Amino acid sequence: LQRENIFVIEEDLTHTRVHEGQRSVGKDRKFSIDLRQNYHTIKTRYYTPRMKVIIATPFYEMRGFSPYISSLSGTIQALTKLGIEHEFWELSGDSYVDRAKNTLFNKFLEDPAATDLFMIDSDMQWNPVAFVNMLRLPYEIVMGSYPQKNAWETWTARPRLEVDKDGKHRPVGQILDGGLVVIQAEYLAGGFIRVKREALIKYQDSYPELRYHDGGADPQYPERLYTQFFNCEIQTKDG
């Protein structure tokens, strides 16, 4: 170093792949997760933070509808052209959709590089441009509303309303550039929703009593500790 010149080469020259089959990792899956987190922590010191989008869909009947496949294909092309890192995850065969979504949400948190999670039902259809527009919004949770099945005149989600000076009820929201409008909601449906990592971590930290084990949710990783992000809603007669 005292005799020669030093050059900075601004490109990746090495790559380390971390997986459970490595001898240095062995069967200790917690060590594998911690190792990925350590690599990510070190990388953030030297690299500009980047977005990584996960598109996750549970498939109970293990088949996708053609409108869903066309929408997904267009979205993948759009993300690729924009240079946004992304992955598609599917979970097939679980008849209990809330458990399947919990599995995907908790798997998402195990990837320290993943920043945005889109949970999309297998019978959905969407515009890839609208997908990218949702991705650009700064809010931690954004939902795309859609007609309810077999009640097509009714839309999912319930907007938050306020009474104006004329006594009329109006939705609470914000007008964005390009004519887009974001409306606050009292209730969100989970069929097409984007959640940022920060929201899930805050939820996880706020409700430690909602942690549980479920060996049947993901047979590959029966030891996984889950947070209950989804469950069947229970309301009183008055509520």
C-alpha positions in Angstrom: 0.0 0.0 0.0 2.9 2.3 0.6 4.5 1.6 -2.8 1.5 1.3 -5.1 -1.5 3.3 -6.1 -5.0 2.6 -4.8 -8.0 2.6 -7.1 -11.7 2.5 -6.3 -13.6 0.2 -8.6 -17.3 1.2 -8.4 -18.8 -2.1 -9.3 -19.7 -5.4 -7.6 -16.8 -7.8 -7.9 -18.0 -10.5 -5.5 -21.3 -11.9 -4.5 -22.2 -14.1 -1.5 -25.3 -16.3 -1.7 -26.7 -17.3 1.7 -29.0 -20.3 1.9 -29.9 -23.0 4.5 -27.9 -25.7 2.7 -24.5 -24.2 3.3 -22.2 -26.0 5.6 -21.3 -22.7 7.4 -25.1 -22.2 8.1 -26.1 -25.8 8.6 -29.6 -26.5 9.9 -29.7 -23.4 12.2 -32.2 -21.3 10.3 -32.0 -18.5 12.8 -28.3 -18.2 12.0 -29.1 -18.0 8.3 -31.6 -15.1 8.9 -29.2 -13.3 11.2 -26.4 -13.7 8.6 -28.6 -12.1 5.9 -29.4 -9.3 8.2 -25.7 -8.7 9.0 -24.8 -8.6 5.3 -27.6 -6.1 4.7 -26.5 -3.9 7.6 -22.9 -3.8 6.3 -24.1 -3.2 2.8 -26.2 -0.1 3.8 -23.0 1.6 4.9 -21.6 1.7 1.4 -24.6 1.5 -1.0 -27.4 3.9 -1.7 -30.7 2.4 -0.3 -32.8 0.8 -3.0 -36.4 -0.2 -3.2 -37.1 -3.9 -3.4 -40.7 -4.9 -4.2 -42.3 -8.2 -3.3 -45.5 -9.3 -5.1 -47.1 -12.0 -3.1 -50.2 -14.1 -4.0 -51.8 -17.1 -2.3 -53.3 -19.6 -4.7 -55.7 -22.0 -3.0 -56.7 -23.8 -6.2 -53.1 -23.5 -7.6 -54.3 -21.7 -10.8 -54.2 -18.1 -11.9 -56.8 -16.3 -14.0 -55.8 -14.8 -17.3 -56.5 -11.2 -16.3 -54.3 -11.7 -13.2 -51.5 -13.2 -15.4 -51.7 -10.4 -17.9 -51.6 -7.7 -15.2 -48.7 -9.4 -13.4 -46.7 -9.7 -16.7 -47.2 -6.0 -17.5 -46.2 -5.0 -14.0 -43.0 -7.1 -14.1 -42.1 -5.4 -17.4 -42.7 -2.0 -15.9 -40.6 -2.6 -12.8 -37.8 -4.0 -14.9 -37.8 -1.0 -17.2 -37.7 1.3 -14.1 -34.8 -0.6 -12.6 -36.8 -1.5 -9.5 -35.7 -4.8 -7.9 -38.6 -7.2 -7.5 -39.6 -10.7 -6.7 -42.8 -12.7 -7.2 -43.9 -15.1 -4.4 -46.8 -17.5 -4.6 -48.1 -19.8 -1.9 -50.3 -22.7 -3.2 -52.7 -25.1 -1.6 -53.5 -23.4 1.8 -57.3 -23.3 2.1 -57.2 -20.7 4.9 -56.4 -17.4 3.3 -55.6 -15.6 6.5 -53.0 -18.1 7.4 -51.5 -18.0 3.9 -51.2 -14.2 4.1 -49.6 -14.4 7.5 -47.0 -16.8 6.1 -46.2 -14.4 3.2 -46.1 -11.3 5.5 -43.7 -13.0 7.9 -41.5 -14.4 5.1 -41.3 -10.8 3.8 -39.9 -9.6 7.1 -37.1 -12.3 6.9 -35.7 -10.5 3.8 -33.9 -7.4 5.2 -33.6 -5.9 1.7 -37.4 -6.1 1.0 -39.0 -2.7 1.4 -42.5 -2.9 -0.1 -45.0 -5.8 -0.1 -47.9 -6.0 -2.5 -50.5 -8.6 -1.4 -52.7 -9.4 -4.4 -55.5 -11.9 -4.6 -55.3 -14.4 -7.5 -58.5 -13.2 -9.2 -57.4 -9.6 -9.4 -56.9 -7.4 -12.5 -55.0 -4.1 -12.4 -53.2 -1.5 -14.5 -49.4 -1.7 -14.2 -49.2 2.1 -14.4 -51.6 2.3 -11.4 -49.3 -0.3 -9.6 -46.3 2.0 -10.1 -48.3 5.0 -9.0 -49.2 3.2 -5.7 -45.6 2.3 -5.2 -44.6 6.0 -5.4 -46.9 7.1 -2.6 -45.2 7.8 0.7 -47.9 6.3 2.9 -47.1 3.1 4.7 -50.4 1.3 3.8 -52.2 1.9 0.5 -55.1 -0.2 -0.8 -56.6 -0.4 -4.2 -60.4 -0.6 -3.9 -62.4 -2.9 -6.2 -66.0 -4.1 -6.6 -67.2 -6.9 -4.3 -67.7 -10.2 -5.8 -71.4 -10.9 -6.6 -72.3 -7.4 -5.4 -70.6 -5.4 -8.2 -72.2 -2.1 -7.4 -70.6 -2.1 -3.9 -66.9 -1.3 -3.6 -64.6 -2.7 -1.0 -63.2 -0.3 1.7 -65.2 2.2 3.6 -64.0 5.9 3.2 -63.6 8.2 6.2 -66.2 10.9 6.0 -66.3 14.4 7.5 -69.2 16.9 7.6 -68.6 20.1 5.8 -70.1 23.5 6.5 -73.1 22.7 4.4 -73.8 19.6 6.4 -72.8 17.2 3.6 -70.6 14.2 4.2 -67.5 14.3 2.1 -64.5 11.8 2.0 -61.3 12.8 3.6 -58.3 12.7 1.2 -55.6 14.4 -0.7 -55.3 15.5 -4.3 -51.9 14.5 -5.8 -50.1 15.5 -9.0 -51.5 14.2 -12.2 -55.1 14.2 -11.0 -54.6 11.3 -8.6 -56.6 11.2 -5.4 -55.9 9.3 -2.2 -58.8 8.8 0.2 -58.5 7.9 3.9 -60.4 4.8 4.9 -62.2 3.5 8.0 -61.9 -0.1 6.7 -59.5 -1.7 4.2 -60.0 -5.0 2.3 -56.9 -7.1 1.8 -57.3 -8.2 -1.8 -55.0 -5.5 -3.3 -52.8 -3.8 -0.8 -49.3 -2.3 -0.6 -47.6 -2.3 2.8 -44.2 -0.8 3.6 -41.8 -2.7 5.8 -41.8 0.0 8.5 -45.6 -0.5 9.1 -45.2 -4.3 9.7 -42.2 -3.8 12.1 -44.1 -1.2 14.1 -47.1 -3.6 14.3 -44.9 -6.5 15.3 -43.2 -4.4 18.1 -46.6 -3.1 19.4 -48.3 -6.4 19.7 -45.8 -9.0 21.0 -48.7 -11.0 22.4 -49.7 -11.9 18.8 -46.6 -14.1 18.2 -47.3 -17.8 17.6 -45.9 -21.0 16.1 -47.8 -22.9 13.4 -45.9 -25.9 12.1 -48.4 -26.6 9.3 -48.4 -23.1 7.8 -45.1 -23.6 6.0 -43.8 -27.2 6.3 -40.4 -26.2 5.1 -39.9 -24.0 8.1 -42.0 -25.4 11.0 -40.0 -23.5 13.6 -40.9 -20.1 12.2 -42.3 -17.6 14.8 -45.2 -15.7 13.3 -46.9 -12.5 14.0 -50.7 -12.5 13.4 -51.2 -9.8 10.9 -54.4 -11.3 9.6 -57.2 -13.1 11.5 -60.9 -13.4 11.4 -62.5 -10.3 12.7 -64.6 -10.7 15.8 -67.2 -8.0 16.7 -69.7 -7.6 19.5 -73.4 -7.3 18.7 -73.1 -3.5 19.2 -69.9 -3.1 17.3 
